[in-house]
Amino acid sequence: MKFKKSLAVLAATTSVLAGVQAAQADDITVAYFLEWPMPFQYAKVKGMYEEAMGVNINWVSFDTGTAMSAAMASGDVHISVSQGVPPFVVAASAGQDIQIVDVAVSYSENDNCVVAEALEIDKTSAGELSGKKVAVPLGTAAHYGFLEQMNHFGVSLDSLEIVDMAPAESAAALAQGSIDMACGWGGALRRMKEHGNVLLTGAEKEELGILVFDVTSAPASFVAEEGDMLAKFLKVTADANAMWNSGDNTAEMLPVIAKDAGMDEGDTASTMATFIFPDVDSQLGEKWLAGGAQTFMKGVADVFVAAGSIDGALDSYENAVNTGPLAAANGM
């Protein structure tokens, strides 16, 4: 297997860097993704976070959740919006002291692997992937989904040439014919599908227990020292989600979100139609942060260990979730 070293180096790096300093009271940095449209971006553009929190916010876009982990570890980022659970698990398993503070979005249809159309491989012939070159963003939700799909189809990882590549780059490589399969999400996944097909639909993945959801995460030190500020951040996010979920504000919100995400309105609408934004009460329930997320993280870590991607898993991920700020936000 050709990808363990890269992921091990990433985990070691985030572990060594762990020790983030708390933000200055008047200036914080928040990480997010481009081409990943979410209701919070309406509030971002309208200045609602700054108004509620009383701080200046430096919004920085990232390509992968693993890069978010490293930035939080070095102290460059204080809050990460929509970080994938697998990159969070990789960092936490390596000893980085970060915590999940809410469930940002669930999106089983918007994270997948695409096989080049010229190969004519589908779920009935997935065994033919043996010997093929696959681009996977290591340590991400797409990586976890890839591992679980290959396990489901009985495709040995040792039979594949696996390269670590960000989704935007692998979409271009798939179009050029330099790789046989690419894994990713969002706008990159849409471009991948122009040149290939998925093996399993989102619903089929969920039937196999392959959940796909992102979280809002932060260094544990920031959560402890700036809990009130973080609660205000989560309250603004929850209000923006409620605005979107109501269906009454689409005309007002969609163009703002699309522009901020770097997408046209049509692609934004079709992408968000595959997203679920749980309300706060749901997030605080058993399915998510009152047990479900912790159990799921342990499962992800064990899969990564079995695949040789990380050296070890934590005995429990209970301490990797802190619902204090979200519960406080729910009372605001």
MARZAMI-621687 format. One record per residue (C-alpha): x, y, z; residue number from 1; residue in one letter. Coordinates in nm, 3 decimals. Each point is the difference from the previous one (the first is absolute). Layout:
# residues N
        u        v        w  pos  code
        X        Y        Z  NUM     A
...
This chain:
# residues 332
        u        v        w  pos  code
    0.000    0.000    0.000    1     M
    0.146    0.335   -0.105    2     K
   -0.171    0.264    0.213    3     F
    0.079   -0.078    0.364    4     K
    0.315    0.209    0.014    5     K
   -0.170    0.321   -0.114    6     S
   -0.285   -0.033    0.246    7     L
    0.236   -0.096    0.282    8     A
    0.211    0.309   -0.068    9     V
   -0.314    0.215    0.001   10     L
   -0.114   -0.145    0.332   11     A
    0.343    0.045    0.153   12     A
    0.017    0.359   -0.118   13     T
   -0.336    0.096    0.149   14     T
    0.090   -0.178    0.324   15     S
    0.331    0.185    0.035   16     V
   -0.164    0.333   -0.078   17     L
   -0.280   -0.053    0.250   18     A
    0.002    0.272    0.260   19     G
   -0.197    0.273   -0.168   20     V
   -0.020    0.333    0.173   21     Q
   -0.335    0.159    0.068   22     A
   -0.110    0.275   -0.234   23     A
    0.044    0.361    0.089   24     Q
   -0.329    0.134    0.124   25     A
   -0.045    0.230   -0.300   26     D
    0.116   -0.220   -0.289   27     D
   -0.060   -0.364   -0.095   28     I
    0.052   -0.211   -0.312   29     T
   -0.266   -0.238   -0.134   30     V
    0.062   -0.267   -0.265   31     A
   -0.254   -0.107   -0.262   32     Y
   -0.019   -0.155   -0.350   33     F
   -0.065    0.163   -0.335   34     L
   -0.245   -0.177   -0.233   35     E
   -0.172   -0.135    0.312   36     W
   -0.312    0.217    0.036   37     P
   -0.160    0.023    0.342   38     M
   -0.242    0.235    0.177   39     P
    0.271    0.135    0.230   40     F
    0.146    0.182   -0.302   41     Q
   -0.303    0.228   -0.014   42     Y
    0.071    0.102    0.360   43     A
    0.371    0.025   -0.085   44     K
   -0.059    0.245   -0.285   45     V
   -0.255    0.204    0.196   46     K
    0.239    0.047    0.294   47     G
   -0.230   -0.178    0.244   48     M
    0.283   -0.187    0.173   49     Y
    0.201    0.314    0.071   50     E
   -0.310    0.177    0.127   51     E
   -0.093   -0.281    0.238   52     A
    0.352   -0.078    0.120   53     M
    0.154    0.345    0.013   54     G
    0.322   -0.109   -0.172   55     V
    0.166    0.031   -0.337   56     N
   -0.007   -0.327   -0.196   57     I
    0.258   -0.100   -0.258   58     N
   -0.166   -0.258   -0.226   59     W
    0.248   -0.233   -0.172   60     V
   -0.090   -0.266   -0.258   61     S
    0.162   -0.345    0.000   62     F
    0.015   -0.293   -0.243   63     D
   -0.020   -0.285    0.253   64     T
   -0.096   -0.072    0.359   65     G
    0.351   -0.130    0.068   66     T
    0.137    0.344   -0.079   67     A
   -0.253    0.144    0.245   68     M
    0.134   -0.230    0.272   69     S
    0.356    0.114   -0.059   70     A
   -0.105    0.366    0.003   71     A
   -0.184   -0.045    0.329   72     M
    0.299   -0.179    0.147   73     A
    0.237    0.283   -0.094   74     S
   -0.231    0.266    0.139   75     G
   -0.080    0.153   -0.338   76     D
   -0.370   -0.100    0.014   77     V
   -0.235    0.015    0.300   78     H
   -0.321   -0.148   -0.147   79     I
   -0.045   -0.233   -0.298   80     S
   -0.342   -0.014   -0.167   81     V
   -0.102   -0.323   -0.172   82     S
    0.311   -0.203    0.074   83     Q
   -0.048   -0.362   -0.101   84     G
   -0.017   -0.254    0.281   85     V
    0.284   -0.221   -0.136   86     P
    0.263    0.279   -0.004   87     P
   -0.116    0.098    0.347   88     F
    0.043   -0.361    0.113   89     V
    0.348   -0.023   -0.152   90     V
    0.113    0.307    0.193   91     A
   -0.168   -0.100    0.327   92     A
    0.143   -0.352   -0.024   93     S
    0.349    0.148   -0.039   94     A
   -0.042    0.195    0.322   95     G
   -0.117    0.338   -0.124   96     Q
   -0.231    0.151    0.262   97     D
   -0.294    0.112   -0.215   98     I
   -0.371   -0.029    0.061   99     Q
   -0.322   -0.024   -0.202  100     I
   -0.247    0.273    0.099  101     V
   -0.283   -0.055   -0.249  102     D
   -0.120   -0.203   -0.298  103     V
    0.041    0.226   -0.302  104     A
   -0.162   -0.206   -0.276  105     V
   -0.091   -0.354   -0.105  106     S
    0.058   -0.080   -0.367  107     Y
    0.022   -0.362   -0.110  108     S
   -0.073    0.096   -0.363  109     E
    0.271    0.264   -0.016  110     N
    0.313   -0.199    0.082  111     D
    0.099   -0.292   -0.218  112     N
    0.246   -0.171   -0.234  113     C
   -0.032    0.015   -0.379  114     V
    0.137   -0.258   -0.245  115     V
    0.118    0.117   -0.344  116     A
   -0.273   -0.059   -0.256  117     E
    0.241   -0.167   -0.246  118     A
    0.045   -0.291    0.245  119     L
   -0.373   -0.080    0.002  120     E
    0.027   -0.126    0.357  121     I
   -0.305    0.009    0.228  122     D
   -0.107   -0.171    0.321  123     K
   -0.044   -0.332   -0.183  124     T
    0.359    0.003   -0.125  125     S
    0.187    0.190    0.274  126     A
    0.256   -0.281    0.023  127     G
    0.145    0.132   -0.325  128     E
    0.142    0.295    0.193  129     L
    0.294   -0.219    0.100  130     S
    0.320    0.151   -0.135  131     G
   -0.158    0.340   -0.061  132     K
    0.124    0.344    0.110  133     K
   -0.224    0.175    0.253  134     V
    0.022    0.358    0.129  135     A
   -0.120    0.038    0.360  136     V
    0.031    0.301    0.235  137     P
    0.151   -0.188    0.294  138     L
   -0.152    0.029    0.345  139     G
   -0.329    0.146   -0.125  140     T
   -0.361   -0.118   -0.015  141     A
    0.062   -0.097   -0.363  142     A
    0.293   -0.216    0.114  143     H
   -0.213   -0.179    0.257  144     Y
   -0.278   -0.056   -0.253  145     G
    0.255   -0.133   -0.250  146     F
    0.138   -0.249    0.254  147     L
   -0.347   -0.123    0.092  148     E
   -0.107   -0.035   -0.362  149     Q
    0.313   -0.195   -0.092  150     M
   -0.061   -0.224    0.301  151     N
   -0.361   -0.052   -0.108  152     H
    0.104   -0.096   -0.354  153     F
    0.292   -0.215    0.117  154     G
    0.261    0.207   -0.184  155     V
    0.340   -0.032    0.169  156     S
    0.165    0.334    0.075  157     L
    0.335   -0.157   -0.081  158     D
   -0.124   -0.058   -0.356  159     S
   -0.055    0.374   -0.056  160     L
    0.237    0.286   -0.065  161     E
   -0.131    0.259    0.246  162     I
    0.115    0.362   -0.023  163     V
   -0.078    0.282    0.241  164     D
   -0.169    0.277   -0.198  165     M
   -0.240    0.284    0.084  166     A
   -0.342   -0.039   -0.171  167     P
    0.041    0.299   -0.233  168     A
    0.328   -0.141   -0.131  169     E
   -0.131   -0.355   -0.033  170     S
   -0.306    0.123   -0.193  171     A
    0.236    0.153   -0.256  172     A
    0.213   -0.314   -0.006  173     A
   -0.306   -0.217   -0.061  174     L
   -0.104    0.225   -0.288  175     A
    0.349   -0.032   -0.148  176     Q
    0.000   -0.377    0.033  177     G
    0.306   -0.014    0.225  178     S
   -0.185   -0.184    0.279  179     I
   -0.267   -0.270   -0.001  180     D
   -0.208    0.103    0.301  181     M
   -0.030    0.316    0.208  182     A
   -0.164    0.067    0.335  183     C
   -0.129    0.334    0.125  184     G
   -0.294    0.226    0.072  185     W
   -0.183    0.317   -0.098  186     G
    0.090    0.177   -0.324  187     G
    0.289   -0.236   -0.065  188     A
   -0.236   -0.299    0.024  189     L
   -0.236    0.159   -0.251  190     R
    0.290    0.041   -0.244  191     R
    0.111   -0.359    0.060  192     M
   -0.346   -0.126   -0.092  193     K
    0.034    0.166   -0.339  194     E
    0.269   -0.257   -0.080  195     H
   -0.114   -0.309    0.187  196     G
   -0.248   -0.173    0.229  197     N
   -0.038   -0.081    0.370  198     V
   -0.002   -0.359    0.123  199     L
   -0.260    0.056    0.272  200     L
   -0.264    0.268    0.053  201     T
   -0.024    0.190    0.325  202     G
   -0.296   -0.212    0.110  203     A
    0.190   -0.320   -0.080  204     E
    0.295    0.123    0.204  205     K
   -0.223    0.079    0.298  206     E
   -0.142   -0.352   -0.016  207     E
    0.358   -0.125    0.048  208     L
    0.048    0.233    0.298  209     G
    0.217    0.248   -0.191  210     I
   -0.125    0.326    0.152  211     L
    0.132    0.330   -0.128  212     V
   -0.023    0.309    0.216  213     F
    0.213    0.299    0.091  214     D
    0.046    0.179    0.329  215     V
    0.102    0.333    0.137  216     T
    0.320   -0.054    0.195  217     S
    0.242    0.203    0.208  218     A
    0.310   -0.046    0.216  219     P
   -0.102   -0.114    0.348  220     A
    0.186    0.295    0.152  221     S
   -0.208    0.244   -0.205  222     F
   -0.322   -0.177    0.098  223     V
    0.097    0.022    0.367  224     A
    0.119    0.361   -0.003  225     E
   -0.247    0.152   -0.247  226     E
   -0.312   -0.210    0.060  227     G
   -0.233    0.299    0.010  228     D
    0.134    0.136   -0.327  229     M
   -0.027   -0.343   -0.159  230     L
   -0.360   -0.036    0.120  231     A
   -0.086    0.327   -0.176  232     K
    0.166   -0.130   -0.317  233     F
   -0.206   -0.319    0.013  234     L
   -0.318    0.197    0.067  235     K
    0.050    0.205   -0.317  236     V
    0.065   -0.321   -0.195  237     T
   -0.313   -0.165    0.141  238     A
   -0.212    0.304   -0.086  239     D
    0.133    0.001   -0.357  240     A
   -0.077   -0.371   -0.032  241     N
   -0.353    0.060    0.129  242     A
   -0.048    0.278   -0.254  243     M
    0.104   -0.233   -0.281  244     W
   -0.189   -0.303    0.128  245     N
   -0.325    0.195    0.017  246     S
   -0.002    0.035   -0.378  247     G
   -0.131    0.354    0.036  248     D
    0.330    0.178   -0.060  249     N
    0.147   -0.184   -0.297  250     T
   -0.035    0.288   -0.245  251     A
    0.185    0.234    0.236  252     E
    0.268   -0.243    0.120  253     M
    0.087   -0.202   -0.310  254     L
    0.174    0.271   -0.206  255     P
    0.202    0.114    0.302  256     V
    0.110   -0.354    0.084  257     I
    0.080   -0.081   -0.363  258     A
    0.223    0.304   -0.043  259     K
    0.187   -0.066    0.323  260     D
    0.049   -0.367   -0.093  261     A
    0.136    0.094   -0.343  262     G
   -0.283   -0.181   -0.182  263     M
   -0.293    0.083   -0.225  264     D
   -0.348   -0.008    0.148  265     E
   -0.109   -0.313   -0.184  266     G
    0.290   -0.210    0.128  267     D
   -0.044    0.147    0.347  268     T
   -0.368   -0.093    0.011  269     A
    0.062   -0.355   -0.126  270     S
    0.285   -0.051    0.245  271     T
   -0.193    0.129    0.301  272     M
   -0.296   -0.217   -0.094  273     A
    0.217   -0.299    0.097  274     T
    0.095    0.154    0.337  275     F
   -0.172   -0.041    0.336  276     I
    0.061    0.265    0.267  277     F
   -0.116   -0.148    0.334  278     P
   -0.156    0.236    0.253  279     D
    0.160    0.041    0.340  280     V
   -0.239   -0.231    0.184  281     D
    0.075   -0.276   -0.250  282     S
    0.373    0.059    0.030  283     Q
   -0.017   -0.033    0.377  284     L
   -0.191   -0.330   -0.030  285     G
    0.122   -0.359   -0.004  286     E
    0.036   -0.023   -0.378  287     K
    0.266    0.267    0.000  288     W
    0.191    0.153    0.290  289     L
   -0.153   -0.193    0.292  290     A
    0.161   -0.324   -0.112  291     G
   -0.033   -0.062   -0.371  292     G
    0.292    0.214   -0.111  293     A
    0.231   -0.144    0.264  294     Q
   -0.083   -0.357   -0.103  295     T
    0.040    0.087   -0.367  296     F
    0.342    0.158    0.061  297     M
    0.120   -0.314    0.172  298     K
   -0.116   -0.202   -0.301  299     G
    0.181    0.233   -0.241  300     V
    0.319   -0.021    0.203  301     A
   -0.013   -0.380    0.014  302     D
   -0.046   -0.015   -0.379  303     V
    0.303    0.225   -0.049  304     F
    0.207   -0.216    0.236  305     V
   -0.104   -0.319   -0.178  306     A
    0.090    0.158   -0.334  307     A
    0.342    0.100    0.132  308     G
   -0.076    0.369   -0.042  309     S
    0.060    0.102    0.362  310     I
    0.197   -0.170    0.274  311     D
   -0.270   -0.019    0.263  312     G
   -0.343    0.110    0.116  313     A
   -0.109    0.152    0.329  314     L
   -0.185   -0.227    0.240  315     D
   -0.288    0.246   -0.010  316     S
   -0.085    0.325   -0.178  317     Y
   -0.233    0.127    0.272  318     E
    0.240    0.284    0.089  319     N
    0.021    0.103   -0.365  320     A
   -0.354    0.143    0.021  321     V
   -0.094    0.305    0.207  322     N
   -0.368    0.091   -0.009  323     T
    0.029    0.280    0.256  324     G
    0.013    0.290   -0.246  325     P
   -0.278   -0.144   -0.217  326     L
   -0.225   -0.055    0.300  327     A
    0.070    0.359    0.103  328     A
   -0.084    0.118   -0.351  329     A
   -0.329   -0.188    0.021  330     N
   -0.094    0.213    0.300  331     G
    0.079    0.332   -0.163  332     M
